[in-house]
Amino acid sequence: MRAAYRKKYCGPEGIEISGVEKPAPLQNQLLVRVHATTVNRTDCAVLTGKPFIMRFFTGLFKPKSPVPGTDFAGEVVAVGDGVTQFKTGDRVFGFNDQGLASQAEYMAIAEKAAVAKIPDGIDFYRAAASLEAAHYAYNFLNKVKPSAGQQVLVNGATGGIGSALVQFLKHFGVTVTAVCNTKNIALVSSLGAAKVIDYQKEDFTRLGEQFDYVFDAVGKSTFGKCKPLLKAGGIYLSTEPGPGGQNLFLPLWTALFSRKKVKFPLPTDIPRSIRFISELLVSGEFKPVIDRKYPLSQVAEAYAYVMTGQKTGNVILEI
């Protein structure tokens, strides 16, 4: 079968399409024909081994799996002994931020892993685009208790995480102020933002308003810069550790010494995220944003584009 392939940590220039052995489903495993996957920020970390902490999960000196890929949407074509929840022909999707070798024509996955049936009416592209970024977005909300009437600012509202987060917050009745670039103002408004700040024209940290939460979905700001935006008791969360890893120790410091808090949204419980995402896909309250689609043969180009940091929503890899 064809698969994206690299033997060592590298940039987009080091990945190629190679013929590899098609997996066979072991006991309690599914064999999935992959129809779509995404190239996302997690994939880029798995590909490059950066930040270095990623290697403690994916392989210290070289990747555990030469085939990258962390999410997928596809069709079950065979099942191993002991499988009871899925059958041949089921449309399924799933995610694992440590890698699934899913940027390939076929992949095997355990029945008890983070895999679920795709809701009726959702195509493979939208299913694939509803996983990695949406999981991280939902884990922002797991660390707080969003409720109707609260005021929230989302920085990076056009990325995969940010665009999902705006829609999830709308689901909870929260009033969202979103920060994005000029070209995506209309898109972000359509996702549910009550107010949109164009960062190309205005510094959102000098907005002069205060919020219950500030979510930095691109990790390009800091608690220090955003602190004036928080109400007393307000909470700052970022997708990145921040300069010097500050967002990893600030939660403890602010819990002891500050009325304004920092929490780090360490992502956990992918199956719970998928259940929540599926419910909103069915209700129509979540529609993942898709920027571009690349064929598997152009996987290097897909990674190069994602690494520019300029994508809007999700980048699909068509298998």
C-alpha positions as protocol buffer text, in pm:
chain_id: "A"
residue {
  index: 1
  type: MET
  ca { x: 0 y: 0 z: 0 }
}
residue {
  index: 2
  type: ARG
  ca { x: 105 y: 365 z: -38 }
}
residue {
  index: 3
  type: ALA
  ca { x: 190 y: 569 z: 268 }
}
residue {
  index: 4
  type: ALA
  ca { x: 365 y: 888 z: 374 }
}
residue {
  index: 5
  type: TYR
  ca { x: 704 y: 778 z: 504 }
}
residue {
  index: 6
  type: ARG
  ca { x: 1020 y: 904 z: 680 }
}
residue {
  index: 7
  type: LYS
  ca { x: 1286 y: 724 z: 880 }
}
residue {
  index: 8
  type: LYS
  ca { x: 1396 y: 1014 z: 1101 }
}
residue {
  index: 9
  type: TYR
  ca { x: 1265 y: 1341 z: 1239 }
}
residue {
  index: 10
  type: CYS
  ca { x: 1266 y: 1594 z: 959 }
}
residue {
  index: 11
  type: GLY
  ca { x: 1091 y: 1882 z: 789 }
}
residue {
  index: 12
  type: PRO
  ca { x: 846 y: 1853 z: 500 }
}
residue {
  index: 13
  type: GLU
  ca { x: 1134 y: 1801 z: 257 }
}
residue {
  index: 14
  type: GLY
  ca { x: 1218 y: 1469 z: 425 }
}
residue {
  index: 15
  type: ILE
  ca { x: 881 y: 1301 z: 382 }
}
residue {
  index: 16
  type: GLU
  ca { x: 801 y: 1088 z: 78 }
}
residue {
  index: 17
  type: ILE
  ca { x: 544 y: 845 z: -56 }
}
residue {
  index: 18
  type: SER
  ca { x: 656 y: 485 z: -23 }
}
residue {
  index: 19
  type: GLY
  ca { x: 518 y: 135 z: -66 }
}
residue {
  index: 20
  type: VAL
  ca { x: 483 y: -34 z: 273 }
}
residue {
  index: 21
  type: GLU
  ca { x: 327 y: -356 z: 391 }
}
residue {
  index: 22
  type: LYS
  ca { x: -48 y: -342 z: 440 }
}
residue {
  index: 23
  type: PRO
  ca { x: -135 y: -409 z: 807 }
}
residue {
  index: 24
  type: ALA
  ca { x: -353 y: -701 z: 912 }
}
residue {
  index: 25
  type: PRO
  ca { x: -598 y: -665 z: 1200 }
}
residue {
  index: 26
  type: LEU
  ca { x: -483 y: -844 z: 1513 }
}
residue {
  index: 27
  type: GLN
  ca { x: -716 y: -962 z: 1787 }
}
residue {
  index: 28
  type: ASN
  ca { x: -954 y: -683 z: 1892 }
}
residue {
  index: 29
  type: GLN
  ca { x: -838 y: -459 z: 1607 }
}
residue {
  index: 30
  type: LEU
  ca { x: -1006 y: -299 z: 1306 }
}
residue {
  index: 31
  type: LEU
  ca { x: -851 y: -266 z: 962 }
}
residue {
  index: 32
  type: VAL
  ca { x: -957 y: 68 z: 818 }
}
residue {
  index: 33
  type: ARG
  ca { x: -933 y: 191 z: 461 }
}
residue {
  index: 34
  type: VAL
  ca { x: -845 y: 555 z: 517 }
}
residue {
  index: 35
  type: HIS
  ca { x: -1039 y: 805 z: 307 }
}
residue {
  index: 36
  type: ALA
  ca { x: -921 y: 1129 z: 468 }
}
residue {
  index: 37
  type: THR
  ca { x: -694 y: 1259 z: 738 }
}
residue {
  index: 38
  type: THR
  ca { x: -562 y: 1603 z: 829 }
}
residue {
  index: 39
  type: VAL
  ca { x: -220 y: 1758 z: 843 }
}
residue {
  index: 40
  type: ASN
  ca { x: -225 y: 1951 z: 1169 }
}
residue {
  index: 41
  type: ARG
  ca { x: -6 y: 2109 z: 1436 }
}
residue {
  index: 42
  type: THR
  ca { x: 27 y: 1779 z: 1619 }
}
residue {
  index: 43
  type: ASP
  ca { x: 137 y: 1606 z: 1299 }
}
residue {
  index: 44
  type: CYS
  ca { x: 402 y: 1874 z: 1248 }
}
residue {
  index: 45
  type: ALA
  ca { x: 536 y: 1810 z: 1599 }
}
residue {
  index: 46
  type: VAL
  ca { x: 543 y: 1434 z: 1532 }
}
residue {
  index: 47
  type: LEU
  ca { x: 718 y: 1489 z: 1198 }
}
residue {
  index: 48
  type: THR
  ca { x: 988 y: 1722 z: 1330 }
}
residue {
  index: 49
  type: GLY
  ca { x: 1025 y: 1597 z: 1687 }
}
residue {
  index: 50
  type: LYS
  ca { x: 980 y: 1956 z: 1806 }
}
residue {
  index: 51
  type: PRO
  ca { x: 919 y: 2061 z: 2074 }
}
residue {
  index: 52
  type: PHE
  ca { x: 1163 y: 1801 z: 2213 }
}
residue {
  index: 53
  type: ILE
  ca { x: 916 y: 1688 z: 2479 }
}
residue {
  index: 54
  type: MET
  ca { x: 715 y: 1529 z: 2196 }
}
residue {
  index: 55
  type: ARG
  ca { x: 989 y: 1268 z: 2154 }
}
residue {
  index: 56
  type: PHE
  ca { x: 917 y: 1117 z: 2495 }
}
residue {
  index: 57
  type: PHE
  ca { x: 590 y: 994 z: 2341 }
}
residue {
  index: 58
  type: THR
  ca { x: 686 y: 935 z: 1976 }
}
residue {
  index: 59
  type: GLY
  ca { x: 1046 y: 810 z: 2004 }
}
residue {
  index: 60
  type: LEU
  ca { x: 1350 y: 972 z: 2164 }
}
residue {
  index: 61
  type: PHE
  ca { x: 1603 y: 940 z: 1881 }
}
residue {
  index: 62
  type: LYS
  ca { x: 1385 y: 843 z: 1586 }
}
residue {
  index: 63
  type: PRO
  ca { x: 1010 y: 803 z: 1527 }
}
residue {
  index: 64
  type: LYS
  ca { x: 856 y: 483 z: 1658 }
}
residue {
  index: 65
  type: SER
  ca { x: 646 y: 474 z: 1343 }
}
residue {
  index: 66
  type: PRO
  ca { x: 791 y: 578 z: 1004 }
}
residue {
  index: 67
  type: VAL
  ca { x: 435 y: 651 z: 884 }
}
residue {
  index: 68
  type: PRO
  ca { x: 294 y: 973 z: 1033 }
}
residue {
  index: 69
  type: GLY
  ca { x: -68 y: 1069 z: 1093 }
}
residue {
  index: 70
  type: THR
  ca { x: -273 y: 1128 z: 1408 }
}
residue {
  index: 71
  type: ASP
  ca { x: -635 y: 1127 z: 1289 }
}
residue {
  index: 72
  type: PHE
  ca { x: -845 y: 955 z: 1024 }
}
residue {
  index: 73
  type: ALA
  ca { x: -1184 y: 899 z: 872 }
}
residue {
  index: 74
  type: GLY
  ca { x: -1248 y: 584 z: 676 }
}
residue {
  index: 75
  type: GLU
  ca { x: -1426 y: 252 z: 636 }
}
residue {
  index: 76
  type: VAL
  ca { x: -1379 y: -74 z: 825 }
}
residue {
  index: 77
  type: VAL
  ca { x: -1273 y: -340 z: 574 }
}
residue {
  index: 78
  type: ALA
  ca { x: -1189 y: -622 z: 818 }
}
residue {
  index: 79
  type: VAL
  ca { x: -1205 y: -698 z: 1190 }
}
residue {
  index: 80
  type: GLY
  ca { x: -988 y: -916 z: 1412 }
}
residue {
  index: 81
  type: ASP
  ca { x: -1109 y: -1183 z: 1648 }
}
residue {
  index: 82
  type: GLY
  ca { x: -1295 y: -1049 z: 1949 }
}
residue {
  index: 83
  type: VAL
  ca { x: -1426 y: -729 z: 1790 }
}
residue {
  index: 84
  type: THR
  ca { x: -1789 y: -671 z: 1892 }
}
residue {
  index: 85
  type: GLN
  ca { x: -1864 y: -299 z: 1849 }
}
residue {
  index: 86
  type: PHE
  ca { x: -1777 y: -259 z: 1480 }
}
residue {
  index: 87
  type: LYS
  ca { x: -1831 y: -453 z: 1160 }
}
residue {
  index: 88
  type: THR
  ca { x: -1710 y: -447 z: 803 }
}
residue {
  index: 89
  type: GLY
  ca { x: -1858 y: -149 z: 619 }
}
residue {
  index: 90
  type: ASP
  ca { x: -1884 y: 81 z: 923 }
}
residue {
  index: 91
  type: ARG
  ca { x: -1770 y: 437 z: 862 }
}
residue {
  index: 92
  type: VAL
  ca { x: -1539 y: 534 z: 1146 }
}
residue {
  index: 93
  type: PHE
  ca { x: -1314 y: 816 z: 1262 }
}
residue {
  index: 94
  type: GLY
  ca { x: -1059 y: 854 z: 1539 }
}
residue {
  index: 95
  type: PHE
  ca { x: -756 y: 1033 z: 1682 }
}
residue {
  index: 96
  type: ASN
  ca { x: -442 y: 972 z: 1887 }
}
residue {
  index: 97
  type: ASP
  ca { x: -199 y: 1259 z: 1944 }
}
residue {
  index: 98
  type: GLN
  ca { x: 93 y: 1017 z: 1978 }
}
residue {
  index: 99
  type: GLY
  ca { x: 38 y: 884 z: 1626 }
}
residue {
  index: 100
  type: LEU
  ca { x: -179 y: 637 z: 1437 }
}
residue {
  index: 101
  type: ALA
  ca { x: 19 y: 586 z: 1113 }
}
residue {
  index: 102
  type: SER
  ca { x: -296 y: 711 z: 942 }
}
residue {
  index: 103
  type: GLN
  ca { x: -140 y: 896 z: 647 }
}
residue {
  index: 104
  type: ALA
  ca { x: -163 y: 574 z: 451 }
}
residue {
  index: 105
  type: GLU
  ca { x: -416 y: 382 z: 246 }
}
residue {
  index: 106
  type: TYR
  ca { x: -485 y: 140 z: 533 }
}
residue {
  index: 107
  type: MET
  ca { x: -433 y: 140 z: 909 }
}
residue {
  index: 108
  type: ALA
  ca { x: -510 y: -87 z: 1202 }
}
residue {
  index: 109
  type: ILE
  ca { x: -654 y: 40 z: 1529 }
}
residue {
  index: 110
  type: ALA
  ca { x: -771 y: -125 z: 1849 }
}
residue {
  index: 111
  type: GLU
  ca { x: -1146 y: -143 z: 1902 }
}
residue {
  index: 112
  type: LYS
  ca { x: -1105 y: 15 z: 2246 }
}
residue {
  index: 113
  type: ALA
  ca { x: -897 y: 306 z: 2116 }
}
residue {
  index: 114
  type: ALA
  ca { x: -1038 y: 653 z: 2047 }
}
residue {
  index: 115
  type: VAL
  ca { x: -1244 y: 543 z: 1746 }
}
residue {
  index: 116
  type: ALA
  ca { x: -1616 y: 591 z: 1684 }
}
residue {
  index: 117
  type: LYS
  ca { x: -1876 y: 560 z: 1411 }
}
residue {
  index: 118
  type: ILE
  ca { x: -1913 y: 868 z: 1193 }
}
residue {
  index: 119
  type: PRO
  ca { x: -2259 y: 1024 z: 1240 }
}
residue {
  index: 120
  type: ASP
  ca { x: -2499 y: 983 z: 948 }
}
residue {
  index: 121
  type: GLY
  ca { x: -2485 y: 1267 z: 699 }
}
residue {
  index: 122
  type: ILE
  ca { x: -2124 y: 1360 z: 777 }
}
residue {
  index: 123
  type: ASP
  ca { x: -1879 y: 1293 z: 494 }
}
residue {
  index: 124
  type: PHE
  ca { x: -1524 y: 1167 z: 541 }
}
residue {
  index: 125
  type: TYR
  ca { x: -1369 y: 1511 z: 495 }
}
residue {
  index: 126
  type: ARG
  ca { x: -1579 y: 1677 z: 763 }
}
residue {
  index: 127
  type: ALA
  ca { x: -1529 y: 1380 z: 994 }
}
residue {
  index: 128
  type: ALA
  ca { x: -1150 y: 1400 z: 964 }
}
residue {
  index: 129
  type: ALA
  ca { x: -1160 y: 1777 z: 1018 }
}
residue {
  index: 130
  type: SER
  ca { x: -1359 y: 1729 z: 1342 }
}
residue {
  index: 131
  type: LEU
  ca { x: -1092 y: 1554 z: 1547 }
}
residue {
  index: 132
  type: GLU
  ca { x: -746 y: 1688 z: 1636 }
}
residue {
  index: 133
  type: ALA
  ca { x: -820 y: 2060 z: 1659 }
}
residue {
  index: 134
  type: ALA
  ca { x: -1172 y: 2012 z: 1796 }
}
residue {
  index: 135
  type: HIS
  ca { x: -1037 y: 1782 z: 2069 }
}
residue {
  index: 136
  type: TYR
  ca { x: -796 y: 2051 z: 2184 }
}
residue {
  index: 137
  type: ALA
  ca { x: -1070 y: 2313 z: 2166 }
}
residue {
  index: 138
  type: TYR
  ca { x: -1297 y: 2103 z: 2385 }
}
residue {
  index: 139
  type: ASN
  ca { x: -1016 y: 2061 z: 2637 }
}
residue {
  index: 140
  type: PHE
  ca { x: -1005 y: 2438 z: 2684 }
}
residue {
  index: 141
  type: LEU
  ca { x: -1363 y: 2414 z: 2802 }
}
residue {
  index: 142
  type: ASN
  ca { x: -1294 y: 2115 z: 3029 }
}
residue {
  index: 143
  type: LYS
  ca { x: -1067 y: 2337 z: 3240 }
}
residue {
  index: 144
  type: VAL
  ca { x: -1334 y: 2602 z: 3302 }
}
residue {
  index: 145
  type: LYS
  ca { x: -1711 y: 2612 z: 3327 }
}
residue {
  index: 146
  type: PRO
  ca { x: -1845 y: 2824 z: 3040 }
}
residue {
  index: 147
  type: SER
  ca { x: -2201 y: 2940 z: 3089 }
}
residue {
  index: 148
  type: ALA
  ca { x: -2452 y: 3168 z: 2921 }
}
residue {
  index: 149
  type: GLY
  ca { x: -2382 y: 3535 z: 2969 }
}
residue {
  index: 150
  type: GLN
  ca { x: -2009 y: 3506 z: 3020 }
}
residue {
  index: 151
  type: GLN
  ca { x: -1769 y: 3713 z: 2809 }
}
residue {
  index: 152
  type: VAL
  ca { x: -1480 y: 3533 z: 2637 }
}
residue {
  index: 153
  type: LEU
  ca { x: -1201 y: 3644 z: 2405 }
}
residue {
  index: 154
  type: VAL
  ca { x: -1053 y: 3393 z: 2157 }
}
residue {
  index: 155
  type: ASN
  ca { x: -720 y: 3480 z: 1998 }
}
residue {
  index: 156
  type: GLY
  ca { x: -652 y: 3285 z: 1679 }
}
residue {
  index: 157
  type: ALA
  ca { x: -1015 y: 3225 z: 1591 }
}
residue {
  index: 158
  type: THR
  ca { x: -944 y: 3112 z: 1234 }
}
residue {
  index: 159
  type: GLY
  ca { x: -719 y: 2817 z: 1313 }
}
residue {
  index: 160
  type: GLY
  ca { x: -844 y: 2463 z: 1353 }
}
residue {
  index: 161
  type: ILE
  ca { x: -865 y: 2499 z: 1732 }
}
residue {
  index: 162
  type: GLY
  ca { x: -997 y: 2854 z: 1734 }
}
residue {
  index: 163
  type: SER
  ca { x: -1267 y: 2800 z: 1474 }
}
residue {
  index: 164
  type: ALA
  ca { x: -1396 y: 2498 z: 1667 }
}
residue {
  index: 165
  type: LEU
  ca { x: -1371 y: 2682 z: 1999 }
}
residue {
  index: 166
  type: VAL
  ca { x: -1586 y: 2974 z: 1880 }
}
residue {
  index: 167
  type: GLN
  ca { x: -1861 y: 2731 z: 1780 }
}
residue {
  index: 168
  type: PHE
  ca { x: -1838 y: 2533 z: 2105 }
}
residue {
  index: 169
  type: LEU
  ca { x: -1862 y: 2852 z: 2310 }
}
residue {
  index: 170
  type: LYS
  ca { x: -2169 y: 2957 z: 2113 }
}
residue {
  index: 171
  type: HIS
  ca { x: -2322 y: 2619 z: 2203 }
}
residue {
  index: 172
  type: PHE
  ca { x: -2283 y: 2712 z: 2572 }
}
residue {
  index: 173
  type: GLY
  ca { x: -2439 y: 3054 z: 2521 }
}
residue {
  index: 174
  type: VAL
  ca { x: -2116 y: 3246 z: 2579 }
}
residue {
  index: 175
  type: THR
  ca { x: -2060 y: 3587 z: 2416 }
}
residue {
  index: 176
  type: VAL
  ca { x: -1743 y: 3563 z: 2207 }
}
residue {
  index: 177
  type: THR
  ca { x: -1503 y: 3833 z: 2099 }
}
residue {
  index: 178
  type: ALA
  ca { x: -1275 y: 3678 z: 1836 }
}
residue {
  index: 179
  type: VAL
  ca { x: -936 y: 3791 z: 1706 }
}
residue {
  index: 180
  type: CYS
  ca { x: -845 y: 3711 z: 1347 }
}
residue {
  index: 181
  type: ASN
  ca { x: -696 y: 3856 z: 1027 }
}
residue {
  index: 182
  type: THR
  ca { x: -877 y: 4084 z: 785 }
}
residue {
  index: 183
  type: LYS
  ca { x: -970 y: 3824 z: 524 }
}
residue {
  index: 184
  type: ASN
  ca { x: -1150 y: 3600 z: 774 }
}
residue {
  index: 185
  type: ILE
  ca { x: -1370 y: 3852 z: 956 }
}
residue {
  index: 186
  type: ALA
  ca { x: -1687 y: 3736 z: 778 }
}
residue {
  index: 187
  type: LEU
  ca { x: -1602 y: 3370 z: 840 }
}
residue {
  index: 188
  type: VAL
  ca { x: -1547 y: 3418 z: 1213 }
}
residue {
  index: 189
  type: SER
  ca { x: -1871 y: 3615 z: 1244 }
}
residue {
  index: 190
  type: SER
  ca { x: -2057 y: 3331 z: 1073 }
}
residue {
  index: 191
  type: LEU
  ca { x: -1915 y: 3086 z: 1330 }
}
residue {
  index: 192
  type: GLY
  ca { x: -2084 y: 3275 z: 1611 }
}
residue {
  index: 193
  type: ALA
  ca { x: -1853 y: 3555 z: 1726 }
}
residue {
  index: 194
  type: ALA
  ca { x: -2046 y: 3858 z: 1853 }
}
residue {
  index: 195
  type: LYS
  ca { x: -1749 y: 4087 z: 1792 }
}
residue {
  index: 196
  type: VAL
  ca { x: -1441 y: 4046 z: 1574 }
}
residue {
  index: 197
  type: ILE
  ca { x: -1105 y: 4219 z: 1624 }
}
residue {
  index: 198
  type: ASP
  ca { x: -876 y: 4248 z: 1320 }
}
residue {
  index: 199
  type: TYR
  ca { x: -526 y: 4198 z: 1462 }
}
residue {
  index: 200
  type: GLN
  ca { x: -379 y: 4344 z: 1143 }
}
residue {
  index: 201
  type: LYS
  ca { x: -535 y: 4678 z: 1236 }
}
residue {
  index: 202
  type: GLU
  ca { x: -569 y: 4667 z: 1615 }
}
residue {
  index: 203
  type: ASP
  ca { x: -376 y: 4531 z: 1913 }
}
residue {
  index: 204
  type: PHE
  ca { x: -636 y: 4321 z: 2095 }
}
residue {
  index: 205
  type: THR
  ca { x: -440 y: 4338 z: 2422 }
}
residue {
  index: 206
  type: ARG
  ca { x: -524 y: 4711 z: 2437 }
}
residue {
  index: 207
  type: LEU
  ca { x: -893 y: 4660 z: 2382 }
}
residue {
  index: 208
  type: GLY
  ca { x: -997 y: 4824 z: 2708 }
}
residue {
  index: 209
  type: GLU
  ca { x: -1254 y: 4553 z: 2785 }
}
residue {
  index: 210
  type: GLN
  ca { x: -1245 y: 4266 z: 3034 }
}
residue {
  index: 211
  type: PHE
  ca { x: -1346 y: 3903 z: 2999 }
}
residue {
  index: 212
  type: ASP
  ca { x: -1418 y: 3600 z: 3211 }
}
residue {
  index: 213
  type: TYR
  ca { x: -1175 y: 3395 z: 3000 }
}
residue {
  index: 214
  type: VAL
  ca { x: -904 y: 3466 z: 2743 }
}
residue {
  index: 215
  type: PHE
  ca { x: -828 y: 3167 z: 2522 }
}
residue {
  index: 216
  type: ASP
  ca { x: -511 y: 3193 z: 2313 }
}
residue {
  index: 217
  type: ALA
  ca { x: -576 y: 2925 z: 2051 }
}
residue {
  index: 218
  type: VAL
  ca { x: -249 y: 2995 z: 1866 }
}
residue {
  index: 219
  type: GLY
  ca { x: -18 y: 3047 z: 2162 }
}
residue {
  index: 220
  type: LYS
  ca { x: 118 y: 3377 z: 2030 }
}
residue {
  index: 221
  type: SER
  ca { x: 43 y: 3596 z: 2332 }
}
residue {
  index: 222
  type: THR
  ca { x: 126 y: 3573 z: 2703 }
}
residue {
  index: 223
  type: PHE
  ca { x: -50 y: 3597 z: 3038 }
}
residue {
  index: 224
  type: GLY
  ca { x: 137 y: 3920 z: 3107 }
}
residue {
  index: 225
  type: LYS
  ca { x: 3 y: 4088 z: 2795 }
}
residue {
  index: 226
  type: CYS
  ca { x: -350 y: 3951 z: 2841 }
}
residue {
  index: 227
  type: LYS
  ca { x: -379 y: 4006 z: 3217 }
}
residue {
  index: 228
  type: PRO
  ca { x: -543 y: 4351 z: 3178 }
}
residue {
  index: 229
  type: LEU
  ca { x: -815 y: 4183 z: 2970 }
}
residue {
  index: 230
  type: LEU
  ca { x: -922 y: 3957 z: 3256 }
}
residue {
  index: 231
  type: LYS
  ca { x: -1182 y: 4032 z: 3517 }
}
residue {
  index: 232
  type: ALA
  ca { x: -1097 y: 3955 z: 3880 }
}
residue {
  index: 233
  type: GLY
  ca { x: -1109 y: 3577 z: 3896 }
}
residue {
  index: 234
  type: GLY
  ca { x: -1071 y: 3558 z: 3518 }
}
residue {
  index: 235
  type: ILE
  ca { x: -870 y: 3278 z: 3360 }
}
residue {
  index: 236
  type: TYR
  ca { x: -608 y: 3276 z: 3081 }
}
residue {
  index: 237
  type: LEU
  ca { x: -543 y: 2957 z: 2881 }
}
residue {
  index: 238
  type: SER
  ca { x: -303 y: 2899 z: 2592 }
}
residue {
  index: 239
  type: THR
  ca { x: -236 y: 2608 z: 2358 }
}
residue {
  index: 240
  type: GLU
  ca { x: 141 y: 2656 z: 2400 }
}
residue {
  index: 241
  type: PRO
  ca { x: 374 y: 2640 z: 2703 }
}
residue {
  index: 242
  type: GLY
  ca { x: 477 y: 3000 z: 2633 }
}
residue {
  index: 243
  type: PRO
  ca { x: 820 y: 3167 z: 2665 }
}
residue {
  index: 244
  type: GLY
  ca { x: 1035 y: 2965 z: 2902 }
}
residue {
  index: 245
  type: GLY
  ca { x: 748 y: 2723 z: 2957 }
}
residue {
  index: 246
  type: GLN
  ca { x: 575 y: 2983 z: 3176 }
}
residue {
  index: 247
  type: ASN
  ca { x: 224 y: 2851 z: 3117 }
}
residue {
  index: 248
  type: LEU
  ca { x: 326 y: 2525 z: 3285 }
}
residue {
  index: 249
  type: PHE
  ca { x: 420 y: 2685 z: 3620 }
}
residue {
  index: 250
  type: LEU
  ca { x: 201 y: 2996 z: 3619 }
}
residue {
  index: 251
  type: PRO
  ca { x: -111 y: 2792 z: 3712 }
}
residue {
  index: 252
  type: LEU
  ca { x: 43 y: 2716 z: 4051 }
}
residue {
  index: 253
  type: TRP
  ca { x: 182 y: 3067 z: 4102 }
}
residue {
  index: 254
  type: THR
  ca { x: -142 y: 3243 z: 4012 }
}
residue {
  index: 255
  type: ALA
  ca { x: -346 y: 3001 z: 4225 }
}
residue {
  index: 256
  type: LEU
  ca { x: -146 y: 3120 z: 4527 }
}
residue {
  index: 257
  type: PHE
  ca { x: -72 y: 3485 z: 4453 }
}
residue {
  index: 258
  type: SER
  ca { x: -307 y: 3630 z: 4191 }
}
residue {
  index: 259
  type: ARG
  ca { x: -678 y: 3703 z: 4155 }
}
residue {
  index: 260
  type: LYS
  ca { x: -636 y: 3638 z: 3784 }
}
residue {
  index: 261
  type: LYS
  ca { x: -552 y: 3279 z: 3700 }
}
residue {
  index: 262
  type: VAL
  ca { x: -368 y: 3071 z: 3442 }
}
residue {
  index: 263
  type: LYS
  ca { x: -467 y: 2717 z: 3355 }
}
residue {
  index: 264
  type: PHE
  ca { x: -294 y: 2489 z: 3105 }
}
residue {
  index: 265
  type: PRO
  ca { x: -538 y: 2283 z: 2897 }
}
residue {
  index: 266
  type: LEU
  ca { x: -352 y: 1952 z: 2906 }
}
residue {
  index: 267
  type: PRO
  ca { x: -558 y: 1743 z: 2662 }
}
residue {
  index: 268
  type: THR
  ca { x: -708 y: 1423 z: 2800 }
}
residue {
  index: 269
  type: ASP
  ca { x: -993 y: 1178 z: 2736 }
}
residue {
  index: 270
  type: ILE
  ca { x: -1014 y: 1175 z: 2356 }
}
residue {
  index: 271
  type: PRO
  ca { x: -1320 y: 943 z: 2356 }
}
residue {
  index: 272
  type: ARG
  ca { x: -1517 y: 1198 z: 2561 }
}
residue {
  index: 273
  type: SER
  ca { x: -1418 y: 1469 z: 2314 }
}
residue {
  index: 274
  type: ILE
  ca { x: -1535 y: 1258 z: 2020 }
}
residue {
  index: 275
  type: ARG
  ca { x: -1872 y: 1199 z: 2187 }
}
residue {
  index: 276
  type: PHE
  ca { x: -1919 y: 1574 z: 2240 }
}
residue {
  index: 277
  type: ILE
  ca { x: -1805 y: 1656 z: 1887 }
}
residue {
  index: 278
  type: SER
  ca { x: -2036 y: 1394 z: 1738 }
}
residue {
  index: 279
  type: GLU
  ca { x: -2335 y: 1540 z: 1921 }
}
residue {
  index: 280
  type: LEU
  ca { x: -2266 y: 1886 z: 1782 }
}
residue {
  index: 281
  type: LEU
  ca { x: -2204 y: 1751 z: 1432 }
}
residue {
  index: 282
  type: VAL
  ca { x: -2545 y: 1585 z: 1442 }
}
residue {
  index: 283
  type: SER
  ca { x: -2719 y: 1896 z: 1578 }
}
residue {
  index: 284
  type: GLY
  ca { x: -2547 y: 2116 z: 1319 }
}
residue {
  index: 285
  type: GLU
  ca { x: -2392 y: 2336 z: 1590 }
}
residue {
  index: 286
  type: PHE
  ca { x: -2041 y: 2243 z: 1478 }
}
residue {
  index: 287
  type: LYS
  ca { x: -1924 y: 2266 z: 1118 }
}
residue {
  index: 288
  type: PRO
  ca { x: -1548 y: 2218 z: 1089 }
}
residue {
  index: 289
  type: VAL
  ca { x: -1371 y: 2472 z: 871 }
}
residue {
  index: 290
  type: ILE
  ca { x: -1171 y: 2323 z: 582 }
}
residue {
  index: 291
  type: ASP
  ca { x: -904 y: 2536 z: 417 }
}
residue {
  index: 292
  type: ARG
  ca { x: -742 y: 2312 z: 154 }
}
residue {
  index: 293
  type: LYS
  ca { x: -732 y: 1953 z: 36 }
}
residue {
  index: 294
  type: TYR
  ca { x: -417 y: 1780 z: -87 }
}
residue {
  index: 295
  type: PRO
  ca { x: -382 y: 1433 z: -241 }
}
residue {
  index: 296
  type: LEU
  ca { x: -155 y: 1190 z: -58 }
}
residue {
  index: 297
  type: SER
  ca { x: 107 y: 1242 z: -328 }
}
residue {
  index: 298
  type: GLN
  ca { x: 140 y: 1605 z: -216 }
}
residue {
  index: 299
  type: VAL
  ca { x: 184 y: 1533 z: 156 }
}
residue {
  index: 300
  type: ALA
  ca { x: 511 y: 1731 z: 170 }
}
residue {
  index: 301
  type: GLU
  ca { x: 335 y: 2037 z: 26 }
}
residue {
  index: 302
  type: ALA
  ca { x: 55 y: 1996 z: 281 }
}
residue {
  index: 303
  type: TYR
  ca { x: 304 y: 1994 z: 571 }
}
residue {
  index: 304
  type: ALA
  ca { x: 491 y: 2293 z: 430 }
}
residue {
  index: 305
  type: TYR
  ca { x: 167 y: 2492 z: 411 }
}
residue {
  index: 306
  type: VAL
  ca { x: 56 y: 2404 z: 764 }
}
residue {
  index: 307
  type: MET
  ca { x: 398 y: 2503 z: 898 }
}
residue {
  index: 308
  type: THR
  ca { x: 354 y: 2855 z: 760 }
}
residue {
  index: 309
  type: GLY
  ca { x: 104 y: 2910 z: 1042 }
}
residue {
  index: 310
  type: GLN
  ca { x: -135 y: 3075 z: 796 }
}
residue {
  index: 311
  type: LYS
  ca { x: -395 y: 2802 z: 746 }
}
residue {
  index: 312
  type: THR
  ca { x: -761 y: 2871 z: 807 }
}
residue {
  index: 313
  type: GLY
  ca { x: -930 y: 2585 z: 989 }
}
residue {
  index: 314
  type: ASN
  ca { x: -812 y: 2243 z: 876 }
}
residue {
  index: 315
  type: VAL
  ca { x: -598 y: 2102 z: 594 }
}
residue {
  index: 316
  type: ILE
  ca { x: -726 y: 1773 z: 454 }
}
residue {
  index: 317
  type: LEU
  ca { x: -510 y: 1493 z: 310 }
}
residue {
  index: 318
  type: GLU
  ca { x: -713 y: 1287 z: 64 }
}
residue {
  index: 319
  type: ILE
  ca { x: -621 y: 919 z: 71 }
}
